Amino acid sequence: MRRRRQPSAADHEHGSVTAEAALVLPLVAAFALALVWLISLGFAQVQAADAARDAAREIARGGDQGMATMAARRTAPDSASVALRRDGDLVTVSVSFPSRPPSWLLVPVPSVDVHASATVAAEDSAQ
Protein backbone atom coordinates (compact mmCIF):
# COMPACT_ATOMS: atom_id res chain seq x y z
CA MET A 1 0.00 0.00 0.00
CA ARG A 2 1.25 3.37 -0.94
CA ARG A 3 1.38 6.11 1.62
CA ARG A 4 -0.01 9.48 0.79
CA ARG A 5 2.50 12.30 1.04
CA GLN A 6 1.72 15.09 3.46
CA PRO A 7 1.81 18.60 2.01
CA SER A 8 4.89 20.45 3.16
CA ALA A 9 5.40 24.13 3.91
CA ALA A 10 7.09 24.57 0.53
CA ASP A 11 3.89 23.44 -1.23
CA HIS A 12 1.89 26.17 0.53
CA GLU A 13 4.48 28.82 -0.33
CA HIS A 14 4.28 27.99 -4.03
CA GLY A 15 0.67 29.15 -4.17
CA SER A 16 1.40 32.35 -2.27
CA VAL A 17 4.14 33.34 -4.74
CA THR A 18 1.64 33.05 -7.57
CA ALA A 19 -0.89 35.19 -5.70
CA GLU A 20 1.73 37.84 -4.90
CA ALA A 21 2.81 37.98 -8.54
CA ALA A 22 -0.81 38.39 -9.61
CA LEU A 23 -1.11 41.40 -7.30
CA VAL A 24 2.25 43.01 -8.12
CA LEU A 25 2.25 42.74 -11.93
CA PRO A 26 -0.68 45.18 -12.47
CA LEU A 27 1.02 47.66 -10.13
CA VAL A 28 4.26 47.40 -12.10
CA ALA A 29 2.34 47.93 -15.36
CA ALA A 30 0.54 50.99 -13.94
CA PHE A 31 3.85 52.41 -12.73
CA ALA A 32 5.41 51.89 -16.18
CA LEU A 33 2.48 53.67 -17.89
CA ALA A 34 2.73 56.58 -15.45
CA LEU A 35 6.45 56.80 -16.12
CA VAL A 36 5.87 56.91 -19.88
CA TRP A 37 3.33 59.71 -19.41
CA LEU A 38 5.73 61.71 -17.23
CA ILE A 39 8.53 61.31 -19.76
CA SER A 40 6.26 62.53 -22.56
CA LEU A 41 5.37 65.55 -20.41
CA GLY A 42 9.08 66.25 -20.00
CA PHE A 43 9.57 66.15 -23.77
CA ALA A 44 6.63 68.54 -24.23
CA GLN A 45 8.11 70.96 -21.68
CA VAL A 46 11.43 70.95 -23.51
CA GLN A 47 9.61 71.58 -26.79
CA ALA A 48 7.79 74.59 -25.28
CA ALA A 49 11.02 76.00 -23.85
CA ASP A 50 12.78 75.57 -27.21
CA ALA A 51 9.94 77.37 -29.02
CA ALA A 52 10.05 80.30 -26.57
CA ARG A 53 13.85 80.53 -26.90
CA ASP A 54 13.67 80.45 -30.70
CA ALA A 55 11.23 83.37 -30.71
CA ALA A 56 13.30 85.30 -28.15
CA ARG A 57 16.45 84.71 -30.22
CA GLU A 58 14.68 86.10 -33.28
CA ILE A 59 13.72 89.25 -31.33
CA ALA A 60 17.30 89.59 -30.05
CA ARG A 61 18.60 89.45 -33.62
CA GLY A 62 16.39 92.39 -34.53
CA GLY A 63 13.44 90.51 -36.03
CA ASP A 64 9.89 91.77 -35.66
CA GLN A 65 7.08 90.12 -33.73
CA GLY A 66 5.74 88.31 -36.80
CA MET A 67 9.09 86.66 -37.47
CA ALA A 68 9.43 85.74 -33.79
CA THR A 69 5.98 84.16 -33.78
CA MET A 70 6.85 82.16 -36.91
CA ALA A 71 10.09 80.99 -35.28
CA ALA A 72 8.15 79.75 -32.24
CA ARG A 73 5.54 78.00 -34.37
CA ARG A 74 8.24 76.10 -36.28
CA THR A 75 9.31 74.44 -33.02
CA ALA A 76 5.99 74.24 -31.15
CA PRO A 77 3.03 72.03 -32.14
CA ASP A 78 0.16 73.42 -34.21
CA SER A 79 -2.06 73.90 -31.15
CA ALA A 80 0.46 76.20 -29.43
CA SER A 81 -0.35 79.76 -28.52
CA VAL A 82 2.49 82.28 -28.70
CA ALA A 83 2.34 85.61 -26.85
CA LEU A 84 4.91 88.42 -26.90
CA ARG A 85 4.97 91.08 -24.20
CA ARG A 86 7.22 94.13 -24.31
CA ASP A 87 8.28 95.84 -21.07
CA GLY A 88 10.69 98.63 -21.92
CA ASP A 89 13.75 97.04 -23.53
CA LEU A 90 12.75 93.52 -22.47
CA VAL A 91 10.58 91.24 -24.57
CA THR A 92 9.04 88.14 -22.99
CA VAL A 93 7.83 85.34 -25.23
CA SER A 94 5.36 82.85 -23.75
CA VAL A 95 4.44 79.57 -25.42
CA SER A 96 1.73 77.23 -24.16
CA PHE A 97 -0.05 74.21 -25.55
CA PRO A 98 -1.91 71.13 -24.32
CA SER A 99 0.29 68.07 -24.08
CA ARG A 100 -1.67 64.97 -24.98
CA PRO A 101 -0.56 61.46 -24.04
CA PRO A 102 0.89 59.22 -26.75
CA SER A 103 -1.87 57.59 -28.79
CA TRP A 104 -0.39 54.13 -28.30
CA LEU A 105 -0.69 54.41 -24.51
CA LEU A 106 -4.23 52.92 -24.69
CA VAL A 107 -5.12 54.36 -21.29
CA PRO A 108 -7.32 57.43 -20.81
CA VAL A 109 -4.87 60.01 -19.48
CA PRO A 110 -5.82 63.70 -19.34
CA SER A 111 -3.94 66.30 -21.32
CA VAL A 112 -1.86 68.82 -19.40
CA ASP A 113 -1.16 72.42 -20.42
CA VAL A 114 2.56 73.07 -20.85
CA HIS A 115 3.93 76.62 -20.49
CA ALA A 116 7.35 78.12 -21.09
CA SER A 117 8.67 81.64 -21.44
CA ALA A 118 11.89 83.35 -22.42
CA THR A 119 12.93 86.96 -21.89
CA VAL A 120 15.43 88.85 -24.00
CA ALA A 121 16.67 92.42 -24.33
CA ALA A 122 15.43 93.75 -27.66
CA GLU A 123 17.66 95.77 -29.96
CA ASP A 124 16.74 99.35 -30.75
CA SER A 125 15.81 98.50 -34.33
CA ALA A 126 13.23 95.94 -33.15
CA GLN A 127 11.20 98.53 -31.27
N, CA and C of each residue as an Amber inpcrd file, in Angstrom:
protein
   381
   0.8230000  -1.1510000   0.0000000   0.0000000   0.0000000   0.0000000
   0.8880000   1.2410000   0.0000000   0.4600000   2.1600000  -0.7880000
   1.2470000   3.3710000  -0.9380000   0.7770000   4.4280000   0.0210000
   1.7370000   5.0720000   0.6440000   1.3770000   6.1120000   1.6190000
   1.2050000   7.4450000   0.9110000   0.2570000   8.1700000   1.3500000
  -0.0070000   9.4840000   0.7950000   0.9670000  10.4860000   1.4080000
   1.5350000  11.3200000   0.5670000   2.5010000  12.3050000   1.0350000
   1.7710000  13.4880000   1.6530000   2.2900000  13.9210000   2.7700000
   1.7220000  15.0870000   3.4610000   2.2300000  16.3730000   2.7960000
   1.3550000  17.3420000   2.5950000   1.8120000  18.6020000   2.0130000
   2.8100000  19.2860000   2.9480000   3.8620000  19.7760000   2.3670000
   4.8920000  20.4500000   3.1630000   4.6720000  21.9550000   3.1200000
   5.4740000  22.6750000   3.8830000   5.3950000  24.1340000   3.9140000
   5.7760000  24.7260000   2.5660000   6.6770000  24.0780000   1.8460000
   7.0900000  24.5710000   0.5280000   5.9230000  24.5270000  -0.4630000
   5.0470000  23.5200000  -0.3420000   3.8930000  23.4390000  -1.2280000
   2.9440000  24.6150000  -1.0020000   2.7570000  25.0290000   0.2240000
   1.8880000  26.1660000   0.5330000   2.5010000  27.4750000   0.0470000
   3.8220000  27.6000000   0.1080000   4.4780000  28.8230000  -0.3270000
   4.4050000  28.9840000  -1.8380000   4.3430000  27.9050000  -2.5710000
   4.2770000  27.9860000  -4.0290000   3.0070000  28.7260000  -4.4600000
   1.9190000  28.4630000  -3.8410000   0.6690000  29.1480000  -4.1690000
   0.6960000  30.6100000  -3.7790000   1.3620000  30.9550000  -2.6910000
   1.3990000  32.3520000  -2.2700000   2.2740000  33.1890000  -3.1960000
   3.3000000  32.6040000  -3.7830000   4.1400000  33.3370000  -4.7360000
   3.3170000  33.6910000  -5.9770000   2.4950000  32.7890000  -6.4190000
   1.6450000  33.0540000  -7.5740000   0.6530000  34.1660000  -7.2630000
   0.0700000  34.1570000  -6.0870000  -0.8880000  35.1950000  -5.7030000
  -0.1990000  36.5500000  -5.5770000   1.0030000  36.5750000  -5.0270000
   1.7320000  37.8420000  -4.9030000   2.0860000  38.3910000  -6.2750000
   2.4820000  37.5320000  -7.1830000   2.8090000  37.9840000  -8.5410000
   1.5700000  38.5400000  -9.2370000   0.4260000  37.9130000  -9.0040000
  -0.8120000  38.3860000  -9.6110000  -1.2010000  39.7660000  -9.0780000
  -0.8240000  40.0870000  -7.8620000  -1.1090000  41.4000000  -7.2980000
  -0.0720000  42.4430000  -7.7180000   1.1670000  42.0520000  -7.8470000
   2.2450000  43.0060000  -8.1170000   2.3330000  43.3770000  -9.5920000
   2.0940000  42.4600000 -10.5070000   2.2470000  42.7430000 -11.9290000
   1.3710000  43.8980000 -12.4250000   0.0990000  44.0030000 -12.0420000
  -0.6780000  45.1820000 -12.4720000  -0.1230000  46.4930000 -11.9000000
   0.4210000  46.4460000 -10.6970000   1.0160000  47.6560000 -10.1310000
   2.2660000  48.0690000 -10.9060000   3.0620000  47.1100000 -11.3010000
   4.2560000  47.4020000 -12.1010000   3.8480000  47.9740000 -13.4600000
   2.8170000  47.4260000 -14.0630000   2.3410000  47.9320000 -15.3560000
   1.8090000  49.3600000 -15.2170000   1.0540000  49.6360000 -14.1650000
   0.5400000  50.9910000 -13.9370000   1.6800000  51.9730000 -13.7030000
   2.6820000  51.5580000 -12.9660000   3.8510000  52.4110000 -12.7290000
   4.5880000  52.6950000 -14.0390000   4.7240000  51.7050000 -14.8900000
   5.4060000  51.8920000 -16.1780000   4.6280000  52.8580000 -17.0680000
   3.2960000  52.7490000 -17.0930000   2.4850000  53.6700000 -17.8890000
   2.5870000  55.0950000 -17.3540000   2.5810000  55.2470000 -16.0360000
   2.7290000  56.5810000 -15.4470000   4.0970000  57.1680000 -15.7840000
   5.1060000  56.3490000 -15.7830000   6.4510000  56.8040000 -16.1170000
   6.5350000  57.2480000 -17.5780000   5.9010000  56.5140000 -18.4670000
   5.8720000  56.9080000 -19.8790000   5.1720000  58.2500000 -20.0400000
   4.0760000  58.4610000 -19.3290000   3.3280000  59.7140000 -19.4130000
   4.1740000  60.8670000 -18.8730000   4.8750000  60.6610000 -17.7800000
   5.7280000  61.7100000 -17.2300000   6.8900000  62.0460000 -18.1740000
   7.4460000  61.0560000 -18.8100000   8.5320000  61.3090000 -19.7580000
   8.0110000  62.0990000 -20.9570000   6.8200000  61.7700000 -21.4370000
   6.2630000  62.5250000 -22.5600000   5.9580000  63.9600000 -22.1530000
   5.5640000  64.1860000 -20.9010000   5.3750000  65.5540000 -20.4080000
   6.7030000  66.3070000 -20.3780000   7.7540000  65.6250000 -20.0040000
   9.0750000  66.2490000 -20.0030000   9.4940000  66.6590000 -21.4010000
   9.2570000  65.8000000 -22.3860000   9.5700000  66.1510000 -23.7750000
   8.7510000  67.3550000 -24.2410000   7.4760000  67.4130000 -23.8510000
   6.6290000  68.5400000 -24.2320000   7.1270000  69.8400000 -23.5940000
   7.5830000  69.7680000 -22.3540000   8.1060000  70.9550000 -21.6790000
   9.3670000  71.4620000 -22.3760000  10.2190000  70.5600000 -22.7750000
  11.4340000  70.9470000 -23.5100000  11.0590000  71.5800000 -24.8520000
  10.0520000  71.0360000 -25.5130000   9.6060000  71.5820000 -26.7920000
   9.0670000  73.0030000 -26.6100000   8.3120000  73.2430000 -25.5520000
   7.7880000  74.5870000 -25.2830000   8.9180000  75.5620000 -24.9680000
   9.8820000  75.1290000 -24.1790000  11.0170000  75.9990000 -23.8500000
  11.8360000  76.3120000 -25.0970000  12.0410000  75.3420000 -25.9640000
  12.7790000  75.5740000 -27.2110000  12.0450000  76.5740000 -28.1080000
  10.7240000  76.4520000 -28.1870000   9.9440000  77.3690000 -29.0180000
  10.0360000  78.7960000 -28.4750000   9.9410000  78.9590000 -27.1660000
  10.0500000  80.2970000 -26.5740000  11.4440000  80.8710000 -26.8010000
  12.4760000  80.0550000 -26.6690000  13.8480000  80.5330000 -26.9000000
  14.0830000  80.8970000 -28.3610000  13.5140000  80.1260000 -29.2790000
  13.6730000  80.4510000 -30.6970000  13.0640000  81.8110000 -31.0130000
  11.8810000  82.0790000 -30.4780000  11.2320000  83.3690000 -30.7130000
  12.0260000  84.5010000 -30.0510000  12.5130000  84.2730000 -28.8440000
  13.2990000  85.2990000 -28.1540000  14.5980000  85.5760000 -28.9040000
  15.2240000  84.5460000 -29.4380000  16.4510000  84.7140000 -30.2200000
  16.1820000  85.5400000 -31.4670000  15.0390000  85.3250000 -32.0960000
  14.6780000  86.1030000 -33.2840000  14.5010000  87.5800000 -32.9290000
  13.8830000  87.8540000 -31.7920000  13.7250000  89.2460000 -31.3330000
  15.0900000  89.8490000 -31.0350000  15.9630000  89.0870000 -30.4020000
  17.2990000  89.5940000 -30.0500000  18.1190000  89.9080000 -31.2980000
  17.8850000  89.2030000 -32.3730000  18.6030000  89.4490000 -33.6210000
  18.0520000  90.6590000 -34.3720000  16.9740000  91.2210000 -33.8770000
  16.3940000  92.3910000 -34.5300000  15.1660000  92.0780000 -35.3540000
  14.6480000  90.8720000 -35.2800000  13.4440000  90.5110000 -36.0260000
  12.2050000  91.1460000 -35.4120000  11.1350000  91.2050000 -36.1890000
   9.8900000  91.7660000 -35.6640000   9.0620000  90.6700000 -34.9850000
   7.9060000  91.0690000 -34.4730000   7.0770000  90.1150000 -33.7310000
   6.5340000  89.0130000 -34.6310000   6.2430000  89.3300000 -35.8640000
   5.7430000  88.3080000 -36.7980000   6.7770000  87.2250000 -37.0560000
   8.0270000  87.6390000 -37.2420000   9.0900000  86.6610000 -37.4700000
   9.3330000  85.8220000 -36.2110000   9.2340000  86.4700000 -35.0460000
   9.4280000  85.7390000 -33.7940000   8.3210000  84.7140000 -33.5920000
   7.0970000  85.0910000 -33.9110000   5.9790000  84.1550000 -33.7830000
   6.1540000  82.9790000 -34.7350000   6.6030000  83.2520000 -35.9540000
   6.8450000  82.1600000 -36.9060000   7.9600000  81.2380000 -36.4180000
   8.9910000  81.8120000 -35.8070000  10.0900000  80.9880000 -35.2770000
   9.5840000  80.0710000 -34.1660000   8.7060000  80.5840000 -33.3190000
   8.1490000  79.7530000 -32.2410000   7.2490000  78.6640000 -32.8070000
   6.4710000  78.9800000 -33.8010000   5.5390000  78.0010000 -34.3730000
   6.2540000  76.8950000 -35.1460000   7.4700000  77.1590000 -35.6190000
   8.2370000  76.0970000 -36.2750000   8.6280000  75.0030000 -35.2830000
   8.8660000  75.3940000 -34.0400000   9.3060000  74.4420000 -33.0200000
   8.1390000  73.8460000 -32.2440000   7.1350000  74.6650000 -31.9690000
   5.9910000  74.2350000 -31.1540000   4.9730000  73.4840000 -32.0110000
   4.0930000  72.6990000 -31.3760000   3.0320000  72.0270000 -32.1350000
   2.0140000  73.0280000 -32.6860000   1.1510000  72.5510000 -33.5650000
   0.1590000  73.4210000 -34.2070000  -0.8070000  74.0580000 -33.2110000
  -1.0850000  73.3890000 -32.1200000  -2.0560000  73.8970000 -31.1550000
  -1.4590000  74.9130000 -30.1850000  -0.2120000  75.3010000 -30.3680000
   0.4640000  76.2030000 -29.4320000  -0.0170000  77.6340000 -29.6080000
  -0.0770000  78.3280000 -28.4800000  -0.3460000  79.7620000 -28.5240000
   0.9450000  80.4800000 -28.1330000   1.2630000  81.5210000 -28.8990000
   2.4930000  82.2850000 -28.7020000   2.0930000  83.7090000 -28.3660000
   2.6320000  84.2360000 -27.2700000   2.3400000  85.6080000 -26.8540000
   3.6560000  86.3380000 -26.6060000   3.7430000  87.5710000 -27.1090000
   4.9110000  88.4170000 -26.8980000   4.4880000  89.6220000 -26.0780000
   5.2730000  89.9340000 -25.0640000   4.9710000  91.0790000 -24.2030000
   6.2300000  91.9300000 -24.0850000   6.0970000  93.2150000 -24.3770000
   7.2250000  94.1300000 -24.3070000   7.1090000  94.9550000 -23.0300000
   8.2130000  95.0380000 -22.2910000   8.2820000  95.8450000 -21.0660000
   9.5770000  96.6480000 -21.1220000   9.4950000  97.8350000 -21.7290000
  10.6950000  98.6340000 -21.9220000  11.5820000  97.9920000 -22.9720000
  12.8180000  97.6820000 -22.6050000  13.7470000  97.0360000 -23.5290000
  13.6590000  95.5110000 -23.4870000  12.8660000  94.9780000 -22.5980000
  12.7510000  93.5190000 -22.4700000  11.5170000  93.0070000 -23.2020000
  11.6980000  91.9070000 -23.8920000  10.5790000  91.2370000 -24.5670000
  10.4810000  89.8310000 -23.9860000   9.2860000  89.4770000 -23.5350000
   9.0400000  88.1450000 -22.9930000   8.1480000  87.3810000 -23.9570000
   8.5940000  86.2100000 -24.3360000   7.8350000  85.3370000 -25.2310000
   7.2960000  84.1830000 -24.3990000   5.9950000  83.9610000 -24.4710000
   5.3590000  82.8540000 -23.7460000   4.7430000  81.8930000 -24.7570000
   4.9890000  80.6240000 -24.5510000   4.4400000  79.5730000 -25.4190000
   3.6990000  78.5920000 -24.5270000   2.4900000  78.2350000 -24.9160000
   1.7290000  77.2300000 -24.1610000   0.9300000  76.3770000 -25.1360000
   0.7530000  75.1310000 -24.7550000  -0.0480000  74.2130000 -25.5520000
  -0.4280000  73.0180000 -24.6880000  -1.5350000  72.3370000 -25.0550000
  -1.9110000  71.1260000 -24.3180000  -1.0460000  69.9520000 -24.7510000
  -0.5230000  69.2520000 -23.7920000   0.2890000  68.0660000 -24.0780000
  -0.5940000  66.8360000 -23.9110000  -0.8230000  66.1660000 -24.9970000
  -1.6720000  64.9700000 -24.9750000  -0.8050000  63.7300000 -24.8240000
  -1.3510000  62.6930000 -24.1970000  -0.5610000  61.4580000 -24.0390000
  -0.3350000  60.7870000 -25.3880000   0.6730000  59.9430000 -25.4930000
   0.8860000  59.2170000 -26.7500000  -0.3400000  58.3770000 -27.1040000
  -0.6650000  58.3060000 -28.3750000  -1.8740000  57.5880000 -28.7950000
  -1.7680000  56.0890000 -28.5410000  -0.5610000  55.5590000 -28.5080000
  -0.3910000  54.1270000 -28.2970000  -0.4800000  53.7420000 -26.8190000
  -0.6470000  54.7030000 -25.9310000  -0.6890000  54.4100000 -24.5050000
  -1.9140000  53.5780000 -24.1210000  -3.0130000  53.7280000 -24.8580000
  -4.2350000  52.9160000 -24.6930000  -4.8900000  53.0630000 -23.3250000
  -4.5370000  54.1070000 -22.6060000  -5.1230000  54.3550000 -21.2930000
  -5.6260000  55.7950000 -21.3000000  -6.8300000  56.0390000 -20.8080000
  -7.3180000  57.4250000 -20.8070000  -6.5460000  58.2760000 -19.7900000
  -5.6660000  59.1190000 -20.3090000  -4.8650000  60.0100000 -19.4770000
  -5.2040000  61.4350000 -19.8990000  -5.4390000  62.3350000 -18.9580000
  -5.8210000  63.6970000 -19.3420000  -4.6510000  64.4610000 -19.9570000
  -4.9860000  65.4440000 -20.7810000  -3.9420000  66.3040000 -21.3250000
  -3.5840000  67.3580000 -20.2730000  -2.3700000  67.8470000 -20.3510000
  -1.8610000  68.8220000 -19.3980000  -1.3500000  70.0120000 -20.1960000
  -1.6710000  71.2310000 -19.7460000  -1.1630000  72.4190000 -20.4150000
   0.2900000  72.6420000 -20.0280000   1.1280000  72.8450000 -21.0320000
   2.5610000  73.0670000 -20.8460000   2.8420000  74.5320000 -21.1700000
   3.6000000  75.2060000 -20.3110000   3.9310000  76.6200000 -20.4870000
   5.4370000  76.8060000 -20.3900000   5.9430000  77.7330000 -21.1900000
   7.3470000  78.1190000 -21.0910000   7.4640000  79.5610000 -21.5560000
   8.4450000  80.2600000 -21.0160000   8.6670000  81.6420000 -21.4400000
  10.1590000  81.9150000 -21.4820000  10.5030000  82.8970000 -22.2950000
  11.8930000  83.3450000 -22.4200000  11.8810000  84.8570000 -22.5370000
  12.8240000  85.5030000 -21.8790000  12.9320000  86.9620000 -21.8930000
  14.2520000  87.3670000 -22.4890000  14.2230000  88.3940000 -23.3160000
  15.4330000  88.8520000 -23.9970000  15.3950000  90.3760000 -24.0930000
  16.5700000  90.9820000 -24.1080000  16.6670000  92.4240000 -24.3270000
  16.5960000  92.6760000 -25.8240000  15.6300000  93.4780000 -26.2390000
  15.4260000  93.7490000 -27.6610000  16.3980000  94.8320000 -28.1150000
  16.8170000  94.7180000 -29.3680000  17.6560000  95.7680000 -29.9620000
  16.8210000  96.9850000 -30.2810000  17.4660000  98.1160000 -30.4630000
  16.7410000  99.3540000 -30.7460000  15.9740000  99.2810000 -32.0450000
  16.4840000  98.5930000 -33.0400000  15.8060000  98.5040000 -34.3310000
  14.5470000  97.6650000 -34.2730000  14.4170000  96.7950000 -33.2620000
  13.2300000  95.9420000 -33.1550000  12.0650000  96.6700000 -32.5210000
  12.2920000  97.8120000 -31.9140000  11.1980000  98.5260000 -31.2680000
  10.4480000  99.2620000 -32.3100000
